[in-house]
Amino acid sequence: MHTTPTPESIRARRAAFRQLHASGCFLIPNPWDVGSARYLASLGFKALASTSSGAAWARGQPDGGMPLMQVLEHLRELVAATELPVNADFEKGFADDPEGVARNVALAVDTGVAGISIEDSTGNAAAPQFEFALAVERVRAARAAIDASGQDVLLIGRAENFFLGRPDLDDAIRRLQAYAEAGADCLYAPGIATREQIGAVVRAVAPKPVNVLMGRPSELTLDDLSALGVRRVSVGGALARAAWGGLQRAARLLAEPGRFDGFEGAADHHALNQLMAN
C-alpha cells in the first residue's frame, strides 16, 4: 500500500540494498510511477530504480525536464509505493558545482532512497561531459553529503561517455576508477554493450560492483552478465518505452483506420484493480 515508511523500514531497506551489492547479480527494474512500482514489486524483484526519462514523459516533459523539487516528490512517492529499496536516478545532481551537488544529494537522502546515481553529463551540447577533475569533485561532494547525513545510502558514479556519443572506453574507465576513489560504491557506464566492454569495466573497478544498462534487445542474458562479473542490471527507461509503444500502437489504430484490435494483449482490468487494492 501507499504509506509513509518508518525510519526503521528505511534503515532495513538500505541495509538490504547494500547486501544485494555484496555478491551475485540482481535485476533492478525502473518504474516510472507508483502503479508501475507496485506491479514490479508484485513480481518479486528485490529493489527498484527510478528513471528520469520515464518519470518525465509521464508528466509531459522531456528527459531532464523535471525540476529538483518535482523529482524529490517523485522519489518520495516511489519509496512509499512499496517496501523495496529504491535507487534514485538523480541525473547530474541538479547542479554543476560540487557544493550544489552536495546540497541536493542531502535532500535526496531525506526522501528515503537507498541509492543515488550521479551522472557526469552537463546537459550542454557544446560541452556534454564535465571536465575530469570537476567530475571527480562532484562525486566526492556527493559522498561527503551522504556521509554527513549519517545514512547508509549507496552512491553510484556514472560515466556517460557512451550515452553522449563519446564511446571512449579508456576514458570511461579512467573516470569510473576516479569516481570509485572519490567514494562511489557502485560504478556505471550506460551504453557499454559488448562482452569485451563490460568485462573490461568490471575488471577495472573490481572489487567494487558494476551496474550495466540493458535497455535494448540483446543476445546477452542475465546469466551471461553474471558470468562477466556484473553485480546489478537496470533497464532505464525501457519499460516506460515499452508501455508507450503499446499506447502508440493502439492509439494509432484508433486514430487512423478506426480499429480496436490494438487492445489485443492489454492488461486485465480486474487484475490491475486487485493489484492496486492490495
N, C-alpha and C positions, 0 to 999 in steps of 0.2 A: 504494500500500500504506500501511498504518497504521504509520508510522515516526516516530522523533524527528527533527524538522527540524534542520538545522545552522544555526549563526549566519549563514553565507554565504547559505543558502537564504532565511532570514528577511529579510535585507537586500535580496536580489533581489526578493522578493515585494513588499516595501514600496516599493521604487523603481518597480516595475511598476504598483502600485496608484496611486501619486501620478501617474504618467504617464497613466493612464486618466482622471484628472480634469482633464487639461490641455486636452483638446479632444474633440469628438464627444459621443456619447451611448451609454451601455452599460447592459445589464441586469445587476443583481446580485441573483440569487435567494437565497432564505433557506431553507437546510436546517435540520432540527431535530435531526439525529443524524449519526453517521458514515456510515451507509449512504446516507442521502439526500444527503449532501455528495458522496460518491463518485459517485453517479448523476448529479448535476448537473454535476460536473466532466467526466464522460464525454460530455456533450452539447456541450462546447466553450465554456462560459461562462468569462469571464476573471477573475472574482472571485466570492466568496460573502459572505453576511452572515448572522450568527446571528439567530434570532428568539426573543425572550424567551417569547412565548406558546407557540410550537411546542415549544420545549425543555421548558417547564414541564408542558404537557399530557402529553408523553411520559413524564413522571415522576409523573403523577397529581396534579399541583399546578396551582393557578390561575396565570394570568399574573402575574408579580411575586412569586410564592411561593417561588422558588428562592433560598436564601441565597447570600451572596457566594462562599464557598469552593466551593460546588457549581457556580456559574456559571463561576468561573475554571477549574475542571477541565473543564467542558464546552467552553470556548473552547480549551483545550489539545488536546482531542480533535479539534475541528474543524480546528485548524491542522495537526495531524498526519495528518488523514484524506486530504488531497490536497496538491498543490503550488501551489494557488491562494492568493492573498491573501484574508484573512478580515477582514471588518468586524464589530466587536463591538457588538451591541445591549446597551449597558451600563446600560440603564434610567436611573435618576436618579443613578447613581454609587454606589448603596448607602449614601448618607449625605445628610443635609440641609445640613450646614455645609461651606463651601469646603475646610476642612482635611481633612475626611473624604473628600470627593470626590478631592482631590489624592492622598491616601494610597492610595485604592482604584484610581484610574487608573494609578498606578505599578505596582500588582500586575497590572492588565490588560495593560499594556505587556509585562510579563515572560512572558505566555502566548504571545507571538509574533504577535499580531494586527497587522494593517496599518492599521486604523482603529478609532476608538472613538466611539460616539454617546452623547451625554449629553442627557437629557430635562430639561424644566423642570416636570414634573408631580411633585406631592408625595406622592401616594398617600392623601391626606387628603380625604375627600369634602366636608368643610366648607370647605376652602381648597385646591382641587385643583391650583393652579398657584403656583409660587414667586413671591413679590413681585419686581418687575422688578429692583431693584438687587441683591438676593440672587441671583437667577437669573444675572445677568451675572457676579457674583463667582465663582459656581460654575464657569462656563465658563472664566473667567480662571485659576482654580486648576487646572483640568484641563489647560489649555495649559501652565502653569508646570511641572506634573508631567511632561508629555511632554518638554518642553524639557530639564528636569533629567536625564531618562533618557538623553539623547543619541541617542535612537532616532527614526527617520523615520516616525512614526506620525501619520496624519491624525486631526484632531479634527472631529467633526460636531456642530454645535449644533442642537438640536431645539426648536421652539416647538410645544407640544402643544395650543394653543387649540382647534382643530377637533376633536381627539380627546376633549377634555374637555367638549364641549358648549358651548364659547365661541367660536362662529365669527366672531370679530372679526378681519378680515383686517388692518386697520390696526395693531392691537396685535401681531399675529403678525409683521408686517413690522418693526415697531419693535424687537421682541425679536430677530429674526434679524439685523437690522443691527447691533444692540449686541453680539450674540454674535460676529459677524464682526470687529468692532472689538476684541473681547476675545481673539481668536486662533483662532476656529473656521475650519477650512479649507474646510468644506462646510456648507451650510445646508439645513434640512429642516423642513417644516411638514406632518406627516402629516395627511391629511384634506382638504386642498385638492384640488378635483376638476375645476373648470371651466377652460376655456382662459383666461378672464379672470383667475381667481385665480392660476393657475400662471404666466402671463405677468407678472403684477404682482410676484410674488415673485422671479422670475428677474431682472427689471429692477432691483428694489430692492437686491439684494445683488451685482449684477454689479461686477467680473468674477469673483467667487467662484462656484464651482459649486453647483448645487442638486440635491438628491435629491427625487424625487417617489415617493410610495407609490401603487401600483396593485394594490390587494388585492380589488377587486370588478370585475365585468364593466363595460366602459366602451366608449364609441364612439371614444375616443382610442386611437391606435396608437403604437407606439414611434417611427415616423416623425413623427407629429404632435407628440409630446413633444420630439423632437429639434428640430423646426422652431420650437418655442416657446423653445428655448434651454436645455432641461433637460440636465444632464450625466449623471445616472445615475438608474436606475429600479429600485426594490426592490419586493418583494411582501409583506413582513412575514410574518404567519402564514398567508397564503392557501394556500400549498402544503400546509402541515400541515392546514389546514381541509379542503382537497380530499381529502387522504388519509383524514382522519377521516370525511368524507362517504361515501367508498366503504366504509369499515368499517361505518358505521352502517346503510347501505342493506343490505349483505349480512347483517349480524348480525340486523337486524330481520326479514328474511325467514326466517332460521333459527329465530328465537325465536317468531314468531307463526304463520305457516302451515306452517312446517317445510319450506320450499322452498330449493333450492340454486342457483337462477338468478341470485342476487345475485353469484355469482362470475364472471358474464359480464364480459369486459374485464379480468380480473385479470392482473397481470404474470406472465410466464412463469417458472416455477421454474428451468429450466436457464439462461435468460438472466441471471437475477439471480445465480445461482451463479457463472456465468462472470465477470460484472462484479466481484463481490466477491473472486474468486480472483486477479484481475489486479493 
